[in-house]
Amino acid sequence: MMKRTDVERARNTSAYCEIERVLSVRKDMYLTKEEIYAEMPLDENGVSLVTISSLENALRNLTHMGHIDVAYVRGIRYFGYKEEKRGW
């Protein structure tokens, strides 16, 4: 059972927008997928409104489109904010 407010927040929460928000707040940092996921909005029960699979898909698509920067360090992917965005 979910409250109506949780359902409305879940409908209006986009993984793409939340990733942009998290990375823009920390412009001088590169974050892993797990660190970005920890910043996603939560419902009243502490459950993330964005699933890990939707986060992974959004990260992959945003990287391919060139909207966020990705760096590989010792086999780990780090994502960062990209100031110049093309076609957004």
All heavy atoms as an XYZ file, in Angstrom:
723
protein
N       0.845     -1.162      0.000
C       0.000      0.000      0.000
C       0.900      1.238      0.000
O       1.869      1.296      0.743
C      -0.886     -0.017      1.242
C      -1.841      1.101      1.288
S      -3.085      1.061      2.620
C      -2.900     -0.429      3.468
N       0.546      2.212     -0.848
C       1.306      3.458     -0.943
C       0.372      4.642     -0.759
O      -0.780      4.585     -1.177
C       1.992      3.586     -2.308
C       3.143      2.670     -2.526
S       3.936      2.942     -4.123
C       4.799      4.464     -3.827
N       0.909      5.684     -0.200
C       0.129      6.913     -0.066
C       0.041      7.618     -1.411
O       0.912      7.473     -2.270
C       0.781      7.834      0.951
C       0.717      7.314      2.358
C       1.270      8.337      3.310
C       1.166      7.813      4.727
N       1.638      8.797      5.699
N      -0.997      8.387     -1.562
C      -1.203      9.117     -2.807
C      -0.044     10.072     -3.099
O       0.381     10.216     -4.242
C      -2.520      9.897     -2.738
C      -2.831     10.658     -4.018
C      -4.206     11.306     -3.952
N      -5.272     10.334     -3.903
C      -5.793      9.722     -4.974
N      -5.329      9.977     -6.161
N      -6.776      8.853     -4.838
N       0.491     10.715     -2.071
C       1.600     11.653     -2.288
C       2.835     10.931     -2.801
O       3.569     11.468     -3.639
C       1.936     12.401     -0.988
O       2.215     11.442      0.037
C       0.805     13.310     -0.556
N       3.077      9.704     -2.328
C       4.217      8.928     -2.818
C       4.044      8.549     -4.278
O       5.000      8.581     -5.056
C       4.404      7.662     -1.981
C       4.899      7.960     -0.586
O       5.434      9.070     -0.372
O       4.738      7.093      0.290
N       2.828      8.195     -4.663
C       2.561      7.836     -6.054
C       2.765      9.047     -6.958
O       3.380      8.949     -8.024
C       1.134      7.258     -6.210
C       0.780      7.069     -7.676
C       1.011      5.942     -5.465
N       2.279     10.192     -6.550
C       2.446     11.413     -7.351
C       3.918     11.794     -7.484
O       4.368     12.181     -8.556
C       1.650     12.568     -6.745
C       0.149     12.389     -6.822
C      -0.357     12.244     -8.249
O       0.160     12.937     -9.144
O      -1.263     11.429     -8.473
N       4.679     11.676     -6.395
C       6.112     11.986     -6.460
C       6.834     11.001     -7.357
O       7.734     11.381     -8.110
C       6.722     11.960     -5.063
C       6.460     13.211     -4.297
C       7.158     13.264     -2.962
N       8.542     12.864     -3.026
C       9.240     12.433     -1.991
N       8.653     12.316     -0.806
N      10.497     12.101     -2.104
N       6.454      9.730     -7.301
C       7.100      8.715     -8.140
C       6.813      8.965     -9.617
O       7.681      8.769    -10.463
C       6.631      7.322     -7.737
N       5.620      9.401     -9.939
C       5.271      9.695    -11.336
C       6.067     10.879    -11.870
O       6.417     10.927    -13.039
C       3.783     10.022    -11.454
C       2.888      8.841    -11.401
C       1.461      9.267    -11.624
N       0.550      8.152    -11.418
C      -0.727      8.277    -11.221
N      -1.277      9.472    -11.172
N      -1.480      7.222    -11.045
N       6.324     11.854    -11.015
C       6.994     13.076    -11.441
C       8.510     13.014    -11.293
O       9.185     13.989    -11.563
C       6.452     14.268    -10.652
C       4.987     14.508    -10.933
O       4.511     14.255    -12.038
N       4.264     14.971     -9.954
N       9.049     11.885    -10.858
C      10.488     11.744    -10.668
C      11.090     11.058    -11.880
O      10.737      9.935    -12.201
C      10.791     10.928     -9.399
O      10.185     11.571     -8.291
C      12.276     10.826     -9.168
N      11.993     11.752    -12.536
C      12.672     11.210    -13.701
C      14.137     10.959    -13.348
O      14.801     11.827    -12.770
C      12.586     12.209    -14.856
O      13.492     11.858    -15.883
N      14.638      9.784    -13.691
C      16.034      9.471    -13.415
C      16.956     10.447    -14.137
O      17.980     10.863    -13.591
C      16.339      8.040    -13.836
N      16.581     10.861    -15.340
C      17.393     11.790    -16.112
C      17.526     13.127    -15.387
O      18.622     13.667    -15.248
C      16.775     12.012    -17.495
C      16.814     10.791    -18.374
C      15.774      9.868    -18.367
C      17.882     10.552    -19.205
C      15.811      8.737    -19.166
C      17.935      9.426    -20.020
C      16.895      8.524    -19.989
O      16.942      7.413    -20.778
N      16.417     13.660    -14.920
C      16.429     14.951    -14.224
C      17.159     14.856    -12.894
O      17.888     15.774    -12.513
C      15.009     15.448    -13.998
S      14.126     15.804    -15.522
N      16.972     13.767    -12.190
C      17.623     13.609    -10.892
C      19.136     13.460    -11.036
O      19.894     13.984    -10.228
C      17.034     12.415    -10.138
C      15.607     12.616     -9.703
C      15.425     13.807     -8.766
O      16.313     14.070     -7.925
O      14.393     14.480     -8.889
N      19.591     12.766    -12.065
C      21.029     12.655    -12.310
C      21.609     14.027    -12.608
O      22.653     14.403    -12.067
C      21.313     11.677    -13.469
C      20.992     10.254    -13.040
C      22.761     11.778    -13.937
C      20.995      9.255    -14.171
N      20.947     14.786    -13.462
C      21.402     16.143    -13.775
C      21.464     16.997    -12.511
O      22.402     17.765    -12.310
C      20.474     16.795    -14.799
C      20.613     16.246    -16.193
C      21.796     16.843    -16.920
O      22.206     17.971    -16.588
O      22.295     16.181    -17.829
N      20.462     16.867    -11.652
C      20.420     17.661    -10.422
C      21.584     17.304     -9.505
O      22.298     18.178     -9.014
C      19.096     17.439     -9.693
C      18.970     18.216     -8.387
C      17.752     17.799     -7.595
N      17.729     16.383     -7.244
C      18.421     15.853     -6.226
N      19.186     16.601     -5.478
N      18.317     14.565     -5.966
N      21.805     16.007     -9.302
C      22.877     15.554     -8.410
C      24.239     15.996     -8.934
O      25.072     16.511     -8.182
C      22.826     14.018     -8.229
C      24.071     13.496     -7.540
C      21.584     13.619     -7.465
N      24.477     15.810    -10.224
C      25.775     16.161    -10.786
C      25.984     17.671    -10.851
O      27.114     18.143    -10.710
C      25.948     15.528    -12.170
C      26.056     14.004    -12.177
C      26.171     13.495    -13.609
C      27.224     13.523    -11.333
N      24.909     18.441    -11.049
C      25.079     19.895    -11.094
C      25.364     20.470     -9.717
O      26.066     21.474     -9.593
C      23.846     20.565    -11.715
O      22.730     20.428    -10.868
N      24.837     19.840     -8.670
C      25.122     20.297     -7.306
C      26.596     20.069     -6.976
O      27.222     20.880     -6.297
C      24.206     19.569     -6.290
C      24.660     19.788     -4.872
C      22.765     20.017     -6.471
N      27.143     18.972     -7.478
C      28.544     18.633     -7.212
C      29.365     18.742     -8.488
O      29.958     17.764     -8.947
C      28.637     17.237     -6.639
C      27.889     17.109     -5.345
C      28.051     15.751     -4.786
N      27.299     15.641     -3.556
C      27.648     14.883     -2.560
N      28.735     14.172     -2.652
N      26.918     14.825     -1.484
N      29.411     19.943     -9.040
C      30.085     20.154    -10.325
C      31.574     19.826    -10.288
O      32.144     19.445    -11.299
C      29.923     21.615    -10.760
C      28.534     21.965    -11.160
C      28.461     23.406    -11.599
C      27.016     23.753    -11.899
N      26.852     25.122    -12.312
N      32.201     19.987     -9.148
C      33.646     19.776     -9.058
C      34.024     18.345     -8.677
O      35.185     18.062     -8.412
C      34.245     20.749     -8.052
C      33.647     20.595     -6.668
O      32.533     20.058     -6.564
O      34.293     21.017     -5.692
N      33.053     17.435     -8.663
C      33.301     16.053     -8.252
C      32.854     15.088     -9.349
O      31.954     15.384    -10.117
C      32.516     15.719     -6.976
C      32.681     16.657     -5.842
S      33.925     16.236     -4.663
C      33.629     14.567     -4.265
N      33.487     13.928     -9.382
C      33.031     12.796    -10.193
C      32.475     11.760     -9.226
O      33.105     11.461     -8.211
C      34.183     12.202    -11.001
C      34.432     12.905    -12.311
C      35.064     14.137    -12.346
C      34.026     12.339    -13.503
C      35.294     14.784    -13.546
C      34.246     12.976    -14.708
C      34.885     14.197    -14.715
O      35.092     14.840    -15.901
N      31.310     11.231     -9.526
C      30.636     10.295     -8.633
C      30.435      8.946     -9.313
O      30.215      8.882    -10.527
C      29.273     10.845     -8.218
C      29.258     12.218     -7.558
C      27.824     12.707     -7.396
C      29.949     12.184     -6.227
N      30.452      7.887     -8.521
C      30.131      6.564     -9.047
C      28.610      6.423     -9.128
O      27.870      7.231     -8.583
C      30.691      5.447     -8.140
O      30.056      5.546     -6.865
C      32.193      5.525     -8.007
N      28.183      5.356     -9.781
C      26.746      5.075     -9.905
C      26.112      4.928     -8.530
O      25.013      5.430     -8.283
C      26.560      3.807    -10.732
C      25.166      3.247    -10.740
C      25.105      1.949    -11.500
C      25.925      0.892    -10.813
N      25.862     -0.419    -11.453
N      26.797      4.262     -7.632
C      26.265      4.047     -6.289
C      26.136      5.353     -5.511
O      25.180      5.546     -4.757
C      27.143      3.057     -5.519
C      27.093      1.641     -6.065
C      28.001      1.427     -7.282
O      28.786      2.339     -7.634
O      27.906      0.342     -7.889
N      27.097      6.246     -5.668
C      27.044      7.540     -4.981
C      25.907      8.401     -5.523
O      25.247      9.111     -4.761
C      28.383      8.273     -5.122
C      29.503      7.593     -4.374
C      30.883      8.129     -4.720
O      31.062      8.666     -5.836
O      31.775      7.995     -3.878
N      25.667      8.321     -6.818
C      24.539      9.052     -7.407
C      23.226      8.460     -6.906
O      22.300      9.192     -6.546
C      24.603      9.015     -8.951
C      25.835      9.777     -9.442
C      23.337      9.604     -9.561
C      26.114      9.620    -10.913
N      23.145      7.132     -6.857
C      21.928      6.464     -6.395
C      21.597      6.834     -4.952
O      20.428      6.966     -4.584
C      22.077      4.945     -6.544
C      20.824      4.182     -6.211
C      19.698      4.261     -7.029
C      20.752      3.383     -5.082
C      18.548      3.558     -6.731
C      19.608      2.674     -4.771
C      18.505      2.766     -5.595
O      17.364      2.084     -5.300
N      22.618      7.029     -4.133
C      22.402      7.395     -2.732
C      21.775      8.783     -2.597
O      21.160      9.091     -1.574
C      23.722      7.341     -1.973
N      21.884      9.609     -3.631
C      21.335     10.969     -3.611
C      19.916     11.055     -4.182
O      19.326     12.130     -4.200
C      22.238     11.908     -4.410
C      23.642     12.001     -3.886
C      23.755     12.885     -2.671
O      22.955     13.826     -2.544
O      24.642     12.616     -1.842
N      19.373      9.944     -4.662
C      18.036      9.959     -5.246
C      16.980     10.222     -4.164
O      17.176      9.882     -3.000
C      17.740      8.627     -5.939
C      18.571      8.357     -7.185
S      18.216      9.500     -8.524
C      19.802     10.245     -8.757
N      15.856     10.846     -4.575
C      14.805     11.135     -3.583
C      14.175      9.855     -3.040
O      14.091      8.842     -3.735
C      13.781     11.952     -4.382
C      14.053     11.653     -5.804
C      15.505     11.313     -5.908
N      13.756      9.930     -1.791
C      13.176      8.781     -1.098
C      11.723      9.050     -0.756
O      11.319     10.206     -0.590
C      13.944      8.495      0.193
C      15.450      8.296      0.076
C      16.073      8.180      1.452
C      15.766      7.083     -0.763
N      10.943      7.979     -0.630
C       9.575      8.135     -0.147
C       9.593      8.173      1.385
O      10.654      8.172      2.009
C       8.654      7.044     -0.692
C       8.997      5.657     -0.186
O       9.905      5.526      0.665
O       8.352      4.698     -0.624
N       8.423      8.190      1.986
C       8.339      8.302      3.440
C       8.897      7.083      4.161
O       9.259      7.158      5.337
C       6.887      8.532      3.852
C       6.356      9.875      3.420
C       4.884     10.053      3.757
O       4.276      9.134      4.336
O       4.350     11.118      3.438
N       8.977      5.963      3.491
C       9.502      4.736      4.092
C      10.993      4.552      3.846
O      11.565      3.538      4.218
C       8.748      3.513      3.571
C       7.295      3.554      3.946
O       6.946      4.018      5.025
N       6.443      3.088      3.051
N      11.627      5.504      3.178
C      13.055      5.419      2.910
C      13.421      4.625      1.680
O      14.576      4.269      1.489
N      12.456      4.352      0.818
C      12.694      3.611     -0.421
C      12.901      4.619     -1.551
O      12.162      5.594     -1.678
C      11.508      2.676     -0.745
C      11.736      1.950     -2.050
C      11.281      1.699      0.391
N      13.907      4.374     -2.367
C      14.216      5.282     -3.465
C      13.082      5.304     -4.487
O      12.507      4.269     -4.817
C      15.510      4.852     -4.148
O      15.792      5.697     -5.241
N      12.770      6.501     -4.989
C      11.734      6.640     -6.013
C      12.258      6.294     -7.405
O      11.486      6.175     -8.350
C      11.185      8.068     -6.002
C      10.433      8.469     -4.736
C      10.055      9.938     -4.798
C       9.211      7.608     -4.537
N      13.577      6.152     -7.537
C      14.211      5.794     -8.805
C      14.854      4.423     -8.620
O      15.612      4.212     -7.672
C      15.280      6.832     -9.193
C      16.010      6.427    -10.449
C      14.663      8.209     -9.364
N      14.546      3.492     -9.509
C      15.146      2.159     -9.402
C      16.577      2.199     -9.926
O      16.946      3.066    -10.719
C      14.344      1.120    -10.209
O      14.391      1.475    -11.597
C      12.910      1.039     -9.720
N      17.366      1.237     -9.487
C      18.759      1.184     -9.920
C      18.851      0.904    -11.420
O      19.731      1.424    -12.100
C      19.570      0.149     -9.094
C      21.065      0.293     -9.332
C      19.129     -1.259     -9.379
C      21.691      1.500     -8.715
N      17.930      0.121    -11.961
C      17.972     -0.165    -13.404
C      17.627      1.072    -14.230
O      18.242      1.311    -15.273
C      17.046     -1.323    -13.761
O      15.706     -0.990    -13.479
N      16.664      1.886    -13.777
C      16.358      3.117    -14.511
C      17.509      4.108    -14.393
O      17.789      4.853    -15.328
C      15.046      3.732    -14.028
O      15.147      4.155    -12.688
N      18.204      4.102    -13.264
C      19.377      4.960    -13.101
C      20.487      4.530    -14.061
O      21.092      5.361    -14.734
C      19.872      4.900    -11.657
C      21.119      5.717    -11.379
C      20.750      7.179    -11.183
C      21.847      5.192    -10.178
N      20.732      3.218    -14.162
C      21.755      2.717    -15.066
C      21.430      3.046    -16.518
O      22.316      3.449    -17.287
C      21.917      1.210    -14.902
C      22.563      0.811    -13.600
C      22.561     -0.688    -13.379
O      21.790     -1.408    -14.055
O      23.329     -1.138    -12.515
N      20.172      2.870    -16.909
C      19.761      3.205    -18.283
C      19.929      4.686    -18.557
O      20.400      5.080    -19.630
C      18.314      2.779    -18.521
C      18.153      1.290    -18.612
O      19.086      0.582    -18.991
N      16.986      0.800    -18.256
N      19.544      5.519    -17.614
C      19.666      6.965    -17.801
C      21.133      7.372    -17.883
O      21.507      8.211    -18.714
C      18.961      7.704    -16.666
N      21.984      6.802    -17.038
C      23.416      7.116    -17.095
C      24.006      6.714    -18.445
O      24.781      7.468    -19.043
C      24.165      6.412    -15.967
C      24.011      6.999    -14.574
C      24.613      6.059    -13.534
C      24.641      8.371    -14.480
N      23.636      5.535    -18.931
C      24.139      5.071    -20.222
C      23.694      6.009    -21.342
O      24.495      6.420    -22.180
C      23.643      3.649    -20.499
C      24.191      3.037    -21.763
C      23.704      1.615    -22.028
N      23.681      0.744    -20.868
C      22.561      0.374    -20.225
N      21.381      0.779    -20.639
N      22.627     -0.431    -19.192
N      22.418      6.368    -21.341
C      21.895      7.238    -22.399
C      22.488      8.643    -22.317
O      22.831      9.231    -23.350
C      20.374      7.305    -22.330
C      19.731      5.995    -22.718
O      20.311      5.210    -23.470
N      18.552      5.738    -22.201
N      22.592      9.201    -21.127
C      23.159     10.542    -20.979
C      24.627     10.570    -21.392
O      25.099     11.559    -21.955
C      23.000     11.033    -19.541
C      21.583     11.407    -19.121
C      21.513     11.636    -17.609
C      21.104     12.652    -19.859
N      25.342      9.484    -21.144
C      26.740      9.400    -21.552
C      26.852      9.316    -23.070
O      27.658     10.020    -23.683
C      27.416      8.179    -20.905
O      27.315      8.297    -19.488
C      28.869      8.084    -21.301
N      26.025      8.480    -23.694
C      26.057      8.339    -25.154
C      25.656      9.635    -25.854
O      26.186      9.952    -26.915
C      25.145      7.197    -25.618
C      25.703      5.849    -25.326
N      26.847      5.352    -25.896
C      25.273      4.873    -24.497
C      27.098      4.153    -25.448
N      26.152      3.827    -24.586
N      24.723     10.366    -25.260
C      24.290     11.631    -25.856
C      25.284     12.758    -25.606
O      25.177     13.818    -26.197
C      22.912     12.034    -25.316
C      21.798     11.118    -25.775
S      20.148     11.678    -25.285
C      20.256     11.799    -23.531
N      26.230     12.553    -24.707
C      27.231     13.571    -24.425
C      26.779     14.620    -23.426
O      27.368     15.685    -23.339
N      25.757     14.321    -22.636
C      25.252     15.288    -21.671
C      26.003     15.246    -20.345
O      26.000     16.221    -19.606
C      23.761     15.072    -21.418
C      22.933     15.373    -22.608
N      22.678     16.642    -23.039
C      22.302     14.551    -23.483
C      21.920     16.595    -24.123
N      21.687     15.330    -24.417
N      26.597     14.097    -20.036
C      27.421     13.999    -18.833
C      28.760     13.396    -19.234
O      28.886     12.737    -20.262
C      26.756     13.156    -17.719
C      26.496     11.728    -18.171
C      25.476     13.811    -17.232
C      25.969     10.819    -17.075
N      29.754     13.645    -18.415
C      31.099     13.160    -18.681
C      31.324     11.869    -17.911
O      30.808     11.700    -16.812
C      32.099     14.230    -18.233
C      33.474     13.991    -18.788
O      33.595     13.270    -19.788
O      34.430     14.545    -18.219
N      32.089     10.955    -18.482
C      32.409      9.701    -17.809
C      33.916      9.497    -17.855
O      34.567      9.807    -18.850
C      31.662      8.496    -18.435
C      32.085      8.256    -19.863
C      31.842      7.255    -17.608
N      34.463      9.035    -16.745
C      35.897      8.746    -16.657
C      36.061      7.366    -16.039
O      35.338      7.005    -15.106
C      36.594      9.795    -15.810
N      37.001      6.604    -16.581
C      37.312      5.281    -16.045
C      38.617      5.376    -15.273
O      39.640      5.775    -15.824
C      37.459      4.251    -17.169
C      36.153      3.900    -17.828
C      35.686      4.611    -18.918
C      35.388      2.847    -17.349
C      34.487      4.293    -19.520
C      34.186      2.512    -17.944
C      33.753      3.239    -19.035
O      32.557      2.920    -19.625
N      38.579      5.030    -13.988
C      39.772      5.025    -13.157
C      39.858      3.657    -12.487
O      38.960      3.290    -11.724
C      39.715      6.144    -12.093
C      40.950      6.107    -11.201
C      39.557      7.504    -12.744
N      40.897      2.912    -12.818
C      41.106      1.567    -12.279
C      39.883      0.671    -12.463
O      39.477     -0.055    -11.556
C      41.505      1.630    -10.819
C      42.846      2.251    -10.617
C      43.246      2.244     -9.155
N      44.065      3.424     -8.948
C      43.845      4.337     -8.017
N      42.850      4.190     -7.173
N      44.604      5.379     -7.911
N      39.255      0.772    -13.610
C      38.118     -0.082    -13.940
C      36.787      0.349    -13.357
O      35.808     -0.369    -13.481
N      36.722      1.503    -12.730
C      35.483      2.002    -12.141
C      35.044      3.233    -12.919
O      35.850      4.111    -13.222
C      35.676      2.351    -10.645
C      36.092      1.099     -9.869
C      34.402      2.938    -10.066
C      36.475      1.367     -8.438
N      33.743      3.281    -13.244
C      33.201      4.430    -13.974
C      32.829      5.541    -12.993
O      32.150      5.305    -12.005
C      31.952      4.051    -14.759
C      32.209      3.216    -15.958
C      30.956      2.969    -16.741
N      29.927      2.387    -15.864
C      28.653      2.283    -16.184
N      28.231      2.706    -17.342
N      27.796      1.742    -15.353
N      33.255      6.747    -13.315
C      32.903      7.936    -12.557
C      32.199      8.896    -13.501
O      32.641      9.097    -14.634
C      34.150      8.611    -11.971
C      34.801      7.812    -10.872
C      35.791      6.875    -11.157
C      34.434      7.995     -9.551
C      36.392      6.146    -10.151
C      35.022      7.267     -8.535
C      36.000      6.346     -8.852
O      36.581      5.622     -7.844
N      31.105      9.492    -13.032
C      30.311     10.393    -13.854
C      30.432     11.808    -13.313
O      30.434     12.024    -12.103
C      28.844      9.955    -13.841
C      28.643      8.560    -14.352
C      28.598      7.485    -13.478
C      28.526      8.320    -15.708
C      28.430      6.191    -13.930
C      28.354      7.023    -16.175
C      28.307      5.962    -15.293
N      30.504     12.760    -14.229
C      30.636     14.150    -13.825
C      29.755     15.058    -14.654
O      29.285     14.702    -15.739
N      29.551     16.268    -14.135
C      28.735     17.274    -14.794
C      29.499     17.827    -15.987
O      30.697     18.072    -15.904
C      28.415     18.388    -13.803
C      27.461     19.423    -14.327
C      26.116     19.144    -14.453
C      27.905     20.689    -14.687
C      25.231     20.083    -14.922
C      27.025     21.642    -15.159
C      25.694     21.332    -15.274
O      24.820     22.266    -15.740
N      28.812     18.030    -17.078
C      29.413     18.572    -18.288
C      28.804     19.938    -18.533
O      27.594     20.048    -18.726
C      29.165     17.629    -19.456
C      30.041     17.852    -20.636
C      29.830     16.728    -21.625
C      30.934     16.689    -22.630
N      30.777     15.583    -23.543
N      29.614     20.968    -18.498
C      29.121     22.339    -18.641
C      28.453     22.568    -19.994
O      27.369     23.099    -20.076
C      30.264     23.341    -18.454
C      30.772     23.414    -17.049
C      29.788     24.055    -16.094
O      28.938     24.858    -16.524
O      29.866     23.738    -14.896
N      29.132     22.150    -21.037
C      28.583     22.367    -22.382
C      27.775     21.153    -22.808
O      28.268     20.051    -22.910
C      29.695     22.638    -23.380
C      30.734     21.522    -23.409
C      31.908     21.832    -24.296
O      32.518     22.887    -24.072
O      32.183     21.032    -25.198
N      26.509     21.373    -23.044
C      25.619     20.287    -23.473
C      25.158     20.582    -24.883
O      24.754     21.697    -25.194
C      24.417     20.175    -22.536
C      24.807     19.839    -21.145
C      23.579     19.786    -20.283
C      24.017     19.787    -18.850
N      23.079     20.382    -17.973
N      25.191     19.568    -25.704
C      24.778     19.757    -27.093
C      23.437     19.100    -27.314
O      23.236     17.943    -26.985
C      25.806     19.126    -28.011
C      27.142     19.793    -27.875
C      28.158     19.150    -28.809
N      29.462     19.653    -28.473
C      30.392     18.945    -27.891
N      30.202     17.684    -27.600
N      31.557     19.474    -27.600
N      22.506     19.836    -27.869
C      21.227     19.291    -28.257
C      20.256     18.991    -27.120
O      19.381     18.176    -27.255
N      20.431     19.600    -26.009
C      19.562     19.331    -24.844
C      18.428     20.272    -24.786
O      18.398     21.416    -24.819
C      20.391     19.368    -23.576
C      19.667     18.914    -22.364
C      19.185     19.714    -21.386
C      19.307     17.590    -21.966
N      18.596     18.971    -20.398
C      18.647     17.673    -20.741
C      19.496     16.350    -22.530
C      18.185     16.558    -20.070
C      19.039     15.265    -21.856
C      18.384     15.381    -20.633
